[in-house]
Structure formats: C-alpha cells, structure tokens
Amino acid sequence: PLSQHVRDANRTLLATFPTLPPATLDPDPPRPDRCEPTPAPGFDPAAIIDALDPALFTATDDPEPAPAPAPAPTVPAALRDVPDEILQALATAHQFKGGPYEPHNRLGSVDETTIGPPFPDQRPQQSDAIIVGCMKNEAPYIVEWVAYHRQIGFDGFLIYTNDCSDGTDAILNRLQELGYVQHRNNDEWQCQSPQQHALNQSLKEPIFEGATWVAHIDVDEFVNIRVGNGTVAELLAHVPDATNIAMTWRLFGHNGVERFEDRLVIEQFDRAAPRYCPKPHTNWGFKTMTRNAGAYEKLSCHRPTKPVSARMDDIRWYNGSGKVMSAQYHDKGWRSDRANIGYDLVQLNHYALRSAEAFLVKRQRGRALHVDRSIGLSYWMRMDWNSHPDLTIKRNIPRVQAEMARMFQDAELRRLHDEALAWHRAKIAELRALPEFDELYRQVMEIRLSEGERGAVALALEK
C-alpha cells in the first residue's frame, strides 16, 4: 500500500531526472500482511502507538497536526551539574509508566497504613537465634537496635568494630560487661573488607557454633516480623522446615527529617519504597536467617556461601512471604526477583540514610563492605524513598522503650550514650562548616523526585 501511495510521485521524479534508471524506484516485492504478536509481560500497545503518532502523521495525508512535544522536565537546581546519564534518565522517566520497572505497592496483603495494637513488654521465648553484626561510628543507635532485637527474640549478639572514634566500641564493651552482647575488636582486619574479615572470624566463636539460627545484619537494619506477636519464634512457626529465610530490604527514606535527634529510628522514619520496586537493584537485596546446621562452609554479607554438596538436598529457602524460593538461590544470589519477592511474614527495614544530618556523618565514615566506594548524592538519590507509609514496625515501640529504660538504668551506659550524642552533634557541625559537605546537605534537601524519576535514575546509575 505504501508503494502504491508514492507511485505517481515516483513517475514524476523519473520524468524530471531522465538519467535515473527506471528500476531505481521499483518497489520491493510485497511482503505478507503483518500479524500483531501476542502481548507478553511488559507489552504496552498504548505507549507504542503514542511514540509512533508523529511519524504516522508525517507519512500520511492526514491533515491532523502532530502532537506537540512533551515539555522538558524541570530539573532541580541541585541536579544541574550532575552527570549526563542522570539528566537523561530524568528526561525519560515517563517511560517507566506501565513497564516492568514501574514501582507500585500492589504486592502482598499486609496493611501498612495502620499501626495496630502495641506488642506487650515481655521477653519472648528462646529461639536460639543470634545476630552477627559489624559497626563503625554507630554509637547513638546501638542501644535501640539491641533492645529491639532482644524484644523480638534474638538471644545473642556478636558485634565486630573497627576504627571507631565516636564511642561505639566503649558502648559495646559496656554492653558486654552487662551481658547483652559479645564485642570483638576488628581493627586488624585483612582481605577485601573489614566486614568479610569479621564474618570469617565469627565462624570460630562459641556463640556462633552453639546457635541454631544466625543472621548477619547491620545497625541500620531492623528485622520487621509482621505476623503474630512479631517474634522470631512466630516467624519460624510459619516456615517450620526452613533452612534459610530471605529477609528482603525495604528502603526507608529520610521522611523529611533534617536534624539529628535522640529519638527512636523506628519512630522517626516511617515512609519507604513501594513493595514492588526492582530498581535500584539494592532495593530487593536481602539478608538471610540461616539454620546453623552445616549446609554451608562460609558466611558472607547477605547469605551463607560455599554449600556442602552432600547437604544440598536438605536446603529449604523461603522468601519473606513464606513461599519456597527458586533452587537457584541454594548456592548463589543475594537479591530477590519478581518471582521470589515477598514481605508478608518478614522484611528487613533498611534505614540507610536516617536524617539528612546523620547522612553527612555516614558520608564521612564510608562503607563497611565496599570500602573503595564513596557515598554521595547518587547514593541519596537511589536510597531516599518516601512514597509509601509503612507503620508496621511501630507496634514494637512500647516494648523497645521499656527495654531501653531497663538498659539505661546502668548509669555508665547512659553516660556513654550521652557522650556519643555529643560527639555526633559536634561532628555534624564540623562537617556543615566544610563547603563540600554543606553543598551536599543543600543538594539533598532540594531534591524532589517522583517514583519513576528515582527508579530511572537508579537504573541509569547501574549501567
């Protein structure tokens, strides 16, 4: 049909330029009529038609004008000097709409908009579960984190620290004297990171060898069990044959909190990424609760590794909704995918930023695992998700406050905590006086991104 449409014009052209061989404009042989393919996941015919409209109007005699081009996105002043790939991502963020990367909250069944009745203040039954953790300059947050996880049923803590200057090691030493944790100095770390060195050492510890369940999490991560009484025992009762439970991250943003305050993290920050949010790739990263039964030889940041071949048939991996995960995860993989994502039983609340001022200290401190990677504006843009309220963890606030009150009856622990607060306030003032950090603070306060824009930027930064 297109050849027929231009046939008369081609004849005129050949008559005007007689040196052109007549075969120059012969049409190609006709092809079979096109058959529309069966729509597949991610197929969006409306978007395709919208994209083709201007070309269709140009190629036909239709008098209807082509639609006006979409206005250029408004780029916040804070982003005008960022790399071109970020600006390009912002310009194309509308393409996320209706596609496989579009963030949304239509996943799972938990009502996250209400808090529900508070959990009672009582130590849960023993679960023989421990946490292995690594810390550096996290002193203001330690007591809340330990109190919270004690109240949901973790029985022991093995904490490694390195290069601390804010009193983290002193607080942990006091908590060890009081019988709450076991603290190990990790200043002489070797291999690729202080974190991996600590995990390697933890395998030799009696507290590790005697535990039934082991989880490696950081002090900015809270195990949010969303069934029953919110305890480890309740979670395990829902997956009684599990050997591994993937606790997928849920990224919590700064929630508009600018200043560093001595308030509960789980109280201040209650807005997060939507449950379906495959980009950035870290959003679906998980940490693993592992049954300590000898099926793996090594522990890494996210999961046990080096599976024992003779024990592979015994492995049962479950996701956060209590569904069996693909067998591919038995020996590798550290992030959920569309087929294995789930949050209904448990998720790992990840408060990677906390307040804007606290983020400056994190920026200056660096990273525990990737010591060669910096934290800056792009990290904030990927991690600062505030689009959906998730209040489910707040049912724990009364029992956490009660546990902290008991812990702070020790005057020395209270003194060390107050000194840590003073250190962080002084550090924030010091950093705000530096042009680089003050500019970063100004930038993060100015940025306002939609879900699509944040996802597009995250995707661009991962390429």
Solvent accessible surface area in square Angstrom, and as a share of the most:
residue,aa,sasa,rsa
1,P,150,0.94
2,L,136,0.68
3,S,47,0.30
4,Q,111,0.49
5,H,103,0.46
6,V,66,0.38
7,R,110,0.40
8,D,93,0.48
9,A,65,0.50
10,N,38,0.19
11,R,148,0.54
12,T,89,0.52
13,L,76,0.38
14,L,43,0.21
15,A,83,0.64
16,T,85,0.50
17,F,106,0.44
18,P,112,0.71
19,T,127,0.74
20,L,64,0.32
21,P,83,0.52
22,P,106,0.67
23,A,69,0.53
24,T,75,0.43
25,L,54,0.27
26,D,92,0.48
27,P,86,0.54
28,D,113,0.59
29,P,112,0.70
30,P,133,0.84
31,R,205,0.75
32,P,125,0.79
33,D,140,0.73
34,R,187,0.68
35,C,115,0.69
36,E,105,0.47
37,P,73,0.46
38,T,121,0.70
39,P,89,0.56
40,A,64,0.49
41,P,141,0.89
42,G,43,0.41
43,F,65,0.27
44,D,42,0.22
45,P,68,0.43
46,A,63,0.49
47,A,50,0.39
48,I,87,0.44
49,I,101,0.51
50,D,96,0.50
51,A,80,0.62
52,L,90,0.45
53,D,38,0.19
54,P,57,0.36
55,A,61,0.48
56,L,96,0.48
57,F,44,0.18
58,T,116,0.68
59,A,63,0.49
60,T,68,0.39
61,D,118,0.61
62,D,67,0.35
63,P,131,0.83
64,E,100,0.45
65,P,109,0.68
66,A,51,0.40
67,P,74,0.47
68,A,89,0.69
69,P,125,0.78
70,A,89,0.69
71,P,122,0.77
72,A,90,0.70
73,P,52,0.33
74,T,124,0.72
75,V,34,0.20
76,P,27,0.17
77,A,48,0.37
78,A,3,0.02
79,L,0,0.00
80,R,149,0.54
81,D,141,0.73
82,V,18,0.11
83,P,74,0.46
84,D,114,0.59
85,E,85,0.38
86,I,5,0.03
87,L,53,0.26
88,Q,111,0.49
89,A,6,0.05
90,L,9,0.05
91,A,43,0.33
92,T,38,0.22
93,A,10,0.08
94,H,130,0.58
95,Q,123,0.55
96,F,22,0.09
97,K,149,0.63
98,G,43,0.41
99,G,21,0.21
100,P,65,0.41
101,Y,72,0.27
102,E,36,0.16
103,P,9,0.06
104,H,36,0.16
105,N,37,0.19
106,R,184,0.67
107,L,44,0.22
108,G,48,0.46
109,S,98,0.63
110,V,30,0.17
111,D,86,0.44
112,E,6,0.03
113,T,85,0.49
114,T,81,0.47
115,I,75,0.38
116,G,40,0.38
117,P,94,0.59
118,P,88,0.55
119,F,15,0.06
120,P,73,0.46
121,D,69,0.36
122,Q,115,0.51
123,R,100,0.37
124,P,26,0.16
125,Q,133,0.59
126,Q,133,0.59
127,S,15,0.10
128,D,67,0.35
129,A,0,0.00
130,I,9,0.04
131,I,0,0.00
132,V,0,0.00
133,G,1,0.01
134,C,13,0.08
135,M,6,0.03
136,K,63,0.27
137,N,11,0.06
138,E,12,0.05
139,A,0,0.00
140,P,13,0.08
141,Y,23,0.09
142,I,0,0.00
143,V,0,0.00
144,E,9,0.04
145,W,0,0.00
146,V,0,0.00
147,A,0,0.00
148,Y,1,0.00
149,H,0,0.00
150,R,46,0.17
151,Q,0,0.00
152,I,1,0.00
153,G,1,0.01
154,F,0,0.00
155,D,49,0.26
156,G,8,0.08
157,F,2,0.01
158,L,0,0.00
159,I,0,0.00
160,Y,8,0.03
161,T,2,0.01
162,N,14,0.07
163,D,78,0.40
164,C,28,0.17
165,S,70,0.45
166,D,6,0.03
167,G,24,0.23
168,T,0,0.00
169,D,47,0.25
170,A,35,0.27
171,I,0,0.00
172,L,0,0.00
173,N,67,0.34
174,R,59,0.22
175,L,0,0.00
176,Q,73,0.32
177,E,120,0.54
178,L,64,0.32
179,G,62,0.60
180,Y,42,0.16
181,V,7,0.04
182,Q,62,0.28
183,H,17,0.08
184,R,67,0.25
185,N,99,0.51
186,N,5,0.03
187,D,60,0.31
188,E,142,0.64
189,W,78,0.27
190,Q,127,0.57
191,C,72,0.43
192,Q,118,0.52
193,S,0,0.00
194,P,7,0.04
195,Q,4,0.02
196,Q,11,0.05
197,H,33,0.15
198,A,0,0.00
199,L,0,0.00
200,N,45,0.23
201,Q,63,0.28
202,S,0,0.00
203,L,54,0.27
204,K,137,0.58
205,E,28,0.12
206,P,101,0.64
207,I,34,0.17
208,F,19,0.08
209,E,115,0.52
210,G,66,0.64
211,A,9,0.07
212,T,49,0.29
213,W,7,0.02
214,V,5,0.03
215,A,0,0.00
216,H,4,0.02
217,I,0,0.00
218,D,30,0.16
219,V,4,0.02
220,D,14,0.07
221,E,1,0.00
222,F,3,0.01
223,V,0,0.00
224,N,1,0.01
225,I,5,0.03
226,R,32,0.12
227,V,28,0.16
228,G,50,0.48
229,N,70,0.36
230,G,2,0.02
231,T,3,0.02
232,V,0,0.00
233,A,24,0.19
234,E,48,0.21
235,L,1,0.00
236,L,30,0.15
237,A,71,0.55
238,H,90,0.40
239,V,6,0.03
240,P,102,0.64
241,D,77,0.40
242,A,0,0.00
243,T,23,0.13
244,N,2,0.01
245,I,2,0.01
246,A,0,0.00
247,M,0,0.00
248,T,1,0.00
249,W,22,0.08
250,R,0,0.00
251,L,1,0.01
252,F,2,0.01
253,G,1,0.01
254,H,15,0.07
255,N,42,0.22
256,G,55,0.52
257,V,23,0.13
258,E,73,0.33
259,R,124,0.45
260,F,19,0.08
261,E,68,0.31
262,D,70,0.36
263,R,111,0.40
264,L,15,0.08
265,V,4,0.02
266,I,0,0.00
267,E,62,0.28
268,Q,13,0.06
269,F,5,0.02
270,D,24,0.13
271,R,85,0.31
272,A,0,0.00
273,A,0,0.00
274,P,0,0.00
275,R,21,0.08
276,Y,27,0.10
277,C,0,0.00
278,P,7,0.05
279,K,33,0.14
280,P,0,0.00
281,H,63,0.28
282,T,26,0.15
283,N,0,0.00
284,W,2,0.01
285,G,0,0.00
286,F,0,0.00
287,K,1,0.01
288,T,4,0.02
289,M,0,0.00
290,T,14,0.08
291,R,79,0.29
292,N,51,0.26
293,A,46,0.36
294,G,44,0.42
295,A,12,0.09
296,Y,28,0.11
297,E,104,0.46
298,K,67,0.28
299,L,11,0.05
300,S,25,0.16
301,C,13,0.08
302,H,26,0.12
303,R,9,0.03
304,P,4,0.03
305,T,33,0.19
306,K,117,0.49
307,P,43,0.27
308,V,43,0.25
309,S,100,0.64
310,A,91,0.71
311,R,78,0.29
312,M,55,0.24
313,D,125,0.65
314,D,72,0.37
315,I,2,0.01
316,R,104,0.38
317,W,1,0.00
318,Y,23,0.09
319,N,6,0.03
320,G,0,0.00
321,S,26,0.17
322,G,24,0.23
323,K,136,0.57
324,V,102,0.59
325,M,7,0.03
326,S,44,0.28
327,A,74,0.57
328,Q,100,0.45
329,Y,6,0.02
330,H,35,0.15
331,D,69,0.36
332,K,141,0.60
333,G,30,0.29
334,W,87,0.30
335,R,64,0.23
336,S,1,0.00
337,D,46,0.24
338,R,128,0.47
339,A,91,0.70
340,N,6,0.03
341,I,15,0.08
342,G,3,0.03
343,Y,3,0.01
344,D,33,0.17
345,L,18,0.09
346,V,1,0.00
347,Q,0,0.00
348,L,0,0.00
349,N,0,0.00
350,H,14,0.06
351,Y,1,0.00
352,A,3,0.02
353,L,3,0.01
354,R,17,0.06
355,S,4,0.03
356,A,0,0.00
357,E,18,0.08
358,A,9,0.07
359,F,0,0.00
360,L,0,0.00
361,V,5,0.03
362,K,22,0.09
363,R,62,0.23
364,Q,83,0.37
365,R,43,0.16
366,G,22,0.21
367,R,66,0.24
368,A,48,0.37
369,L,48,0.24
370,H,60,0.27
371,V,76,0.44
372,D,125,0.65
373,R,130,0.47
374,S,87,0.56
375,I,3,0.01
376,G,17,0.16
377,L,25,0.13
378,S,41,0.27
379,Y,16,0.06
380,W,1,0.00
381,M,0,0.00
382,R,45,0.17
383,M,8,0.04
384,D,7,0.04
385,W,2,0.01
386,N,40,0.21
387,S,42,0.27
388,H,43,0.19
389,P,42,0.26
390,D,1,0.01
391,L,32,0.16
392,T,18,0.11
393,I,2,0.01
394,K,29,0.12
395,R,64,0.23
396,N,3,0.02
397,I,24,0.12
398,P,58,0.37
399,R,5,0.02
400,V,0,0.00
401,Q,90,0.40
402,A,27,0.21
403,E,4,0.02
404,M,29,0.13
405,A,61,0.47
406,R,102,0.37
407,M,2,0.01
408,F,30,0.13
409,Q,151,0.67
410,D,28,0.15
411,A,80,0.62
412,E,61,0.27
413,L,0,0.00
414,R,86,0.31
415,R,110,0.40
416,L,20,0.10
417,H,5,0.02
418,D,63,0.33
419,E,90,0.41
420,A,1,0.01
421,L,9,0.04
422,A,58,0.45
423,W,64,0.22
424,H,5,0.02
425,R,121,0.44
426,A,64,0.50
427,K,30,0.13
428,I,10,0.05
429,A,65,0.51
430,E,94,0.42
431,L,3,0.02
432,R,72,0.26
433,A,83,0.64
434,L,80,0.40
435,P,113,0.71
436,E,103,0.46
437,F,18,0.07
438,D,54,0.28
439,E,72,0.32
440,L,15,0.08
441,Y,14,0.05
442,R,108,0.39
443,Q,31,0.14
444,V,1,0.01
445,M,34,0.15
446,E,61,0.27
447,I,9,0.04
448,R,167,0.61
449,L,25,0.12
450,S,62,0.40
451,E,42,0.19
452,G,18,0.17
453,E,40,0.18
454,R,16,0.06
455,G,0,0.00
456,A,6,0.04
457,V,0,0.00
458,A,0,0.00
459,L,37,0.18
460,A,18,0.14
461,L,48,0.24
462,E,53,0.24
463,K,193,0.82
